[in-house]
Amino acid sequence: MTVLIAYGSKRGGTAGPADMIGGELVALGIPVDVHPAAEVRSVDGYQAVILAGALYNARWHRDARRFAARHRAALQQVPVWLVASGPLDDSADAGTVPPVRQVARIAQDLGALGTVTFGGRLTPDAKGFIASAMAKTKAGDWRNPAQVRAFAATVAEQQTTV
Ligand SMILES: Cc1cc2nc3c(=O)[nH]c(=O)nc-3n(C[C@H](O)[C@H](O)[C@H](O)COP(=O)(O)O)c2cc1C
């Protein structure tokens, strides 16, 4: 049985951890499908779901929120983990950044087994009025492969016990 990893992203950065989690699970013997959340029509047949989304203004990416709402009933029946990617500094490295309110609420509603916030990425050439202004001082890649791998290992472990 396969684990679905779905993600909502505006500038591509969240595809990184989604793919990395997928690679790690495959290496641990768990098959995965990784897709943009907006392209997933059904979660039928998946043994578990990891839903990831970028953070913008303390809100989870719309595609992740819509995915959670659209597939709510099915997601309440399978193990689910929620991932947010955002902080443009090393604050997420310790793995202790609490979920934003929106993610916490959705996690509770779906009965998610866990939430995690990973560091984000903003490229120096980011488009958009606010993003390009932010990029002048905050551009960087704070995605932390070791942290992502550790999260994937936790998921794999829980997968074998749920
Ligand atoms: C306009 C703007 C607002 C942002 N707001 C937040 C925020 O509220 N919290 C946070 O942790 N990161 C915030 N970020 C950082 C993004 O979440 C980070 O760049 C993320 O990796 C973007 O993912 P994406 O490339 O998949 O869209 C913001 C970035 C931009 C450009």
The ligand as a Gaussian input file, in Angstrom:
#p B3LYP/6-31G(d) Opt

LIG

0 1
 C        4.930000      37.283000       1.248000
 C        5.475000      36.160000       2.082000
 C        4.897000      35.879000       3.302000
 C        5.405000      34.826000       4.104000
 N        4.825000      34.582000       5.318000
 C        5.342000      33.596000       6.099000
 C        4.761000      33.313000       7.379000
 O        3.777000      33.907000       7.800000
 N        5.338000      32.347000       8.142000
 C        6.442000      31.637000       7.713000
 O        6.939000      30.789000       8.439000
 N        6.986000      31.880000       6.475000
 C        6.472000      32.819000       5.682000
 N        7.011000      33.062000       4.443000
 C        8.087000      32.209000       3.940000
 C        7.545000      31.109000       3.016000
 O        6.682000      30.255000       3.722000
 C        8.714000      30.273000       2.467000
 O        9.377000      31.081000       1.513000
 C        8.225000      28.979000       1.839000
 O        9.314000      28.100000       1.666000
 C        7.517000      29.217000       0.518000
 O        7.126000      27.983000      -0.020000
 P        6.818000      27.811000      -1.579000
 O        8.085000      28.142000      -2.320000
 O        6.461000      26.363000      -1.689000
 O        5.683000      28.712000      -1.924000
 C        6.512000      34.076000       3.642000
 C        7.070000      34.364000       2.390000
 C        6.574000      35.381000       1.612000
 C        7.195000      35.653000       0.275000

